[in-house]
Amino acid sequence: MKAEDKNAKEGRRTVCVVGHKNPDTDSICSAISYAYLKNQIDPDRNYRPCRAGQVSPETQYVLDQFGFETPSYLTNIGTRVKDLEIRKTEGVRGNISVRKAWIRMREKNVVTLPITDDNDKLHGLITINDIAKSYMDESDSAIVAKAQTPYANILETLNATMVVGDPTGNFDSGKVVIAAANPDVMEDYIDQGDMVILGNRYESQLCAIEMDAGCIVVCLGTPVSKTIQLLAGEHGCAVIATPMDTYEVARLINQSMPVSFFMTSENLITFHRDDYTDDIKDIMSSLRFRDFPILDKKDHYIGTISRRNLLNARKRGIILVDHNEIEQAVDNIRDADIMEIIDHHKVGSIETMNPVYFRNEPVGCTGTIIWQMFHENKVDIPKNIAGLLCSAILSDTLMYRSPTATPLDKMAAEELAGIAGIDPLAHAKKMFSAGSDLANKTPEEIYYQDFKKFESNGIGFGIGQITSLDQKELDDIERRMKPYLEQTYNKRDLDVMIFMITNILTESSRILCYGDTAAELVENAFPGVSVSDNEAVLSKVVSRKKQMVPALMEAISRSNNEI
């Protein structure tokens, strides 16, 4: 059983802890660490770390170094079928009688029954409407045979016993007739194989057998003589005895037919537990069905939902770390129950329906905030979690060289390094080296490895960034990236595309910028900087968050306010 399913069974709500799309080391490590902390202080819920994109080589190095698996990939936080109240209507077998199905529906207060096999594979559906049609619209006197009705169903429906014949067989030929006339008249309407409903008249019973009836139903609990039993056996005629009268038998006999004869088995509309409600609600609203079967990943039937269930859908719980911009969040974030936001960026565009715990601090890394929260909640930091948080801080602050770095970041990283048993600077160099090993990656993979999209006053711009300690490697990346950006920027839904190539040791960035207004925007954002052939060098600029983005947004704002 999957952990998520087990928690649901135990009544524990699963809450996803996730960073932004194109996650960096801080985003992934903070999600894992905060999920661990929340599970320690809130055992009534299951907090599960997730990722909203592919992990970078740098991040994968960190995960491998401290023994963590890559978090689950979460692309869409929209409500899924398994978040609805699935009605656990048990499936029935196709050979049960219509009457038994009707009784089951009344007992369970449902209008639809699924028809399944012993392995919970769905074979069809029968509804109250189907049963009504089988009773009200059917006038074919041979319908009981056409339905291949099991004798077991007939015996159960009529509260009868099989006096002669095989109770495990089927009534599969002939029509149903009532012997209300004299034997000499009966000969005119009884055919071979018919089921004849009659009373205690010996002559009528004898006539039906001699006319090669397939079955006789003796009503009113009348004993069947030994002679009739012997003759019926010789003619291959089944004999059923019931305490009901002729009217009751005639009224109920059609209800003994198997539901498989009336069920809908073709073009069934089914959904799976992992389907998103946004994808199925239009289908459900366009059809007049009351209930829709739900299947698991192996197509086993597990229950049904109706349109009413969509109205009571429980939103999926989520905690955002290292971002609060809707453009950077997983898809359908507006449909989620955002429970917390832990971030160190500017306040962005995320809106919530209810007040939430929102912690935003001007530090260099989300991991630093989470380090504080471990102390505030008096929870010991495990060695491997300390390694993750230390790596996040070293990565986001570029080994404390970023202008976003604060004394608190360094204090946290030094303490965490001690718990993890690592030398922070030596570890950082290995981490950055792993992250800058891009020889086998395409230019597109390099650009979007650490990419974020922003918008200001109607101008959309995207910034990718790569960092390294090796200038030769950075020069090679620049040569590879220029043709890619020249060819693709017109195809993107962005006004400006920028790629930062950052040298950690020299604390500078060479940028490649493309777009009709890109050069003007960069020059306005950084006075004294000249853009030539879509390139510029920004001295002492290493932080996208604190240096690049604010400067660009300020330049856009000034431009829009000019008369």
QUIPE-V347916 format. One line per field, one symbol per residue. ss: DSSP state (a for helix, b for strand, c for the rest). psi: psi as a letter, one per 20 degrees, with the letter a starting at -180 (. if undefined). burial: I if it has 16 or more other C-alpha atoms within 10 Angstrom, else O. A space follows every 50 residues. Layout:
ss->???
psi->???
burial->???
This chain:
ss->ccaaaaaaacccbbbbbbccccccaaaaaaaaaaaaaaaaacccbbbbbb bcccccaaaaaaaaaccccccbbccbcccbaaacccbccccbccccbaaa aaaaaaaacccbbbbbccccbbbbbbbaaaaaaaaaccccccaaaaccbb aaaaaaaacbbbbbcccccbbccccbbbccccaaaaccccccccbbbbcc caaaaaaaaaccccbbbbcccccccaaaaaaaaaaccbbbbbcccaaaaa aaaaaacbaaaccbcccccbbbcccbaaaaaaaaaacccccbbbbccccb bbbbbcaaaaacccccbbbbbccccaaaccbcaaacbbbbbbbccccccc ccccccbbbbcccccaaaaaaaaaaaccccccaaaaaaaaaaaaaacccc ccccccaaaaaaaaaaaaaacccaaaaaaaaaaaacccccccaaaaaaac bbbbbbccbbbbbbbbbbccaaaaaaaaaaaaaaaaaaaaaccccbbbbb bbbccccbbbbbbbcccaaaaaaaaccccccbccbbbbbccccaaaaaaa aaaaaaaaaaacc
psi->pqhghghghijpppppoqarqlqahggghhggghggghhhimiiropppr qjaqqrhghhggghhjkqqpqqoohpjqprhiirnpplopqrqiiqqhgh ggggghhilrippqoraijkpphaqprhhggghhhhiojoijhhghilpp hhgggghjlrqogproiiaqojqrrpqpnirqhhhhhijprpiqppprbj oghgggggghjkqhqqoprkkpqpqhgggggghhjkpqpppqiqrhgggh hihhiiqqhhhiqpiqlpoqrqhjqphhiihhghhiqjqhqpqpqahjkp piaqqrhhhhhkppqpqqppqjqkphhirqqkhhjrnohqporjrqpbjp qqhrqrooooqmriqhhgghghhgghjlpqoqghhhgghgggghghjllj iqiiqrhhggggggghhggilqoghgggghghghhjnjhjqrhghggjgn qqprpplippqqoqqqqriohgghhggghhhghghhhihiiqlqhppqpp opohgilrppqppqqhjggggghhhnpippppljqqpopjoipgghgggh gghgggggghiq.
burial->OOOOOOIIOOOIIIIIIIIIIIIIIIIIIIIIIIIIIIOOOOOOIIIIII IIIIIIIIIIIIIOOOOOOIIOOIOIIIIIIIIIIIIOIIIIIIIIIIII IIOIIOOOOIIIIIIIOOOIIIIIIIIIOIIOOIOOOOOOOIIIIIIIII IIIIIOIIOIIIIIIOIOOIIIIIIIIIIOOOIOOIOOOIIIIIIIIIIO OOOIIIIIIOIIIIIIIIIIIOOIOOOIIOOIIOOIIIIIIIIIIIOOII OIIIIIIIIIIIIIOOOOOIIIIOOIIOOOOOOIOOOOOOIIIIIOOOOI IIIIIIOOIIOOIIIIIIIIIIIIIIIIIIIOIIIIIIIIIIIIIOOOOI OOOOOOOOOIOOIIIIIIIIIOOIOOOOOOIOOIIIIIIIIIIIIIIIII IIIIIIOOIIOIIIOIIOIIOIOIOOIIIOIIIIIIOIOOOOIOOIIIII IIOIOOOOOOIIIIIIIIIOIOIIOOIIOOIIOOIOOOIOOOOIIIIIII IIIIOOIIIIIIIIIOOIIOIIIIIOOOOIIOOIIIIIOIIIIIIIIIIO IIIOIIOOOOOOO
